[in-house]
Structure formats: C-alpha cells, structure tokens
Amino acid sequence: MNDLNVSRISLSVHTVAGILAGYVSHVLGSSYYAFGAMLAILLITGYGTEFVLKKKGIKWWMANGGALYILVWLISWIFLFNM
C-alpha cells in the first residue's frame, strides 16, 4: 500500500471511532467519564491502526487520525448531548 491509502484508512478508522466515542460519552453522562472514555478509545484506536498499518510515531498518528478523532468526538458528543 502506498502512503496515501494508508493515511485514508487511518482517517476513516479514526472518524468512525470518533463517532462511536461520542455516543459512548453521551451514554456515560458525566463529563469526566466521557473524557476518560474518549482517551481510552483514542489510545486503543491509535495503537491498533499503527500496528495494522505498520506506521510508528506519535506525529504520524496525530496528523493522520488523532486530531480528526478528537474533533469528530467533540462534534458528535455535543450533537447527542443537545438532542
């Protein structure tokens, strides 16, 4: 796989995980538990994609999924919170 496809896969996985984390955060209710769940899912997703895609390094991970994950999590959590 070339680098562009690897980045696309990572971004897609982190986007879906961000939506899932937003839902889990909404279900938990407390903002402390929500933030903890977000971090736990972020770490699991990040290390999983690094292992599967054979990429290493925090810079690659945050640029190719981590930042988008946090943004999608926040948007989905706020959306579900306001429903």
C-alpha positions as CSV (number, residue, x, y, z in Angstrom):
1,M,0.0,0.0,0.0
2,N,1.2,3.5,-0.7
3,D,1.2,6.3,1.9
4,L,-1.9,8.0,0.6
5,N,-4.0,4.8,1.0
6,V,-2.6,4.2,4.5
7,S,-3.5,7.8,5.5
8,R,-7.0,7.4,4.1
9,I,-7.5,4.1,6.0
10,S,-6.3,5.7,9.2
11,L,-8.5,8.7,8.8
12,S,-11.6,6.6,8.1
13,V,-11.0,4.3,11.1
14,H,-10.5,7.3,13.4
15,T,-13.6,9.1,12.1
16,V,-15.8,6.0,12.8
17,A,-14.1,5.6,16.2
18,G,-14.8,9.3,17.0
19,I,-18.5,8.9,16.3
20,L,-18.6,5.8,18.5
21,A,-16.7,7.6,21.3
22,G,-19.2,10.5,21.1
23,Y,-22.1,8.0,21.5
24,V,-20.3,6.3,24.4
25,S,-19.6,9.6,26.0
26,H,-23.2,10.6,25.7
27,V,-24.3,7.4,27.3
28,L,-21.9,7.7,30.2
29,G,-23.3,11.2,31.1
30,S,-20.6,12.5,33.4
31,S,-18.1,14.8,31.6
32,Y,-15.2,13.1,33.5
33,Y,-16.2,9.7,32.4
34,A,-16.8,10.9,28.9
35,F,-13.3,12.4,28.6
36,G,-11.8,9.2,30.1
37,A,-13.7,7.1,27.6
38,M,-12.6,9.3,24.7
39,L,-9.0,9.0,25.7
40,A,-9.2,5.2,26.2
41,I,-10.9,4.7,22.7
42,L,-8.3,7.1,21.2
43,L,-5.4,5.1,22.5
44,I,-6.9,1.8,21.5
45,T,-7.7,3.0,18.0
46,G,-4.3,4.8,17.6
47,Y,-2.2,1.8,18.6
48,G,-4.4,-0.6,16.6
49,T,-4.0,1.4,13.4
50,E,-0.3,1.9,14.0
51,F,0.1,-1.9,14.4
52,V,-2.0,-2.9,11.4
53,L,-0.7,-0.2,9.1
54,K,2.9,-0.6,10.2
55,K,3.4,3.1,10.9
56,K,5.2,4.3,14.0
57,G,5.3,7.6,15.8
58,I,3.1,10.0,17.6
59,K,3.5,12.7,14.9
60,W,2.2,10.4,12.2
61,W,-0.6,9.2,14.4
62,M,-1.9,12.6,15.4
63,A,-1.6,14.0,11.9
64,N,-3.4,11.0,10.3
65,G,-6.3,10.5,12.6
66,G,-5.8,11.7,16.1
67,A,-6.7,15.3,15.6
68,L,-9.7,14.3,13.4
69,Y,-10.8,11.8,16.0
70,I,-10.9,14.5,18.7
71,L,-12.8,16.9,16.5
72,V,-15.4,14.2,15.4
73,W,-15.8,13.0,19.0
74,L,-16.5,16.6,20.3
75,I,-19.0,17.3,17.5
76,S,-20.9,14.0,17.9
77,W,-20.9,14.3,21.7
78,I,-22.2,17.9,21.6
79,F,-24.8,16.9,19.0
80,L,-26.1,14.0,21.0
81,F,-26.0,16.0,24.2
82,N,-28.3,18.6,22.7
83,M,-30.8,16.2,21.3
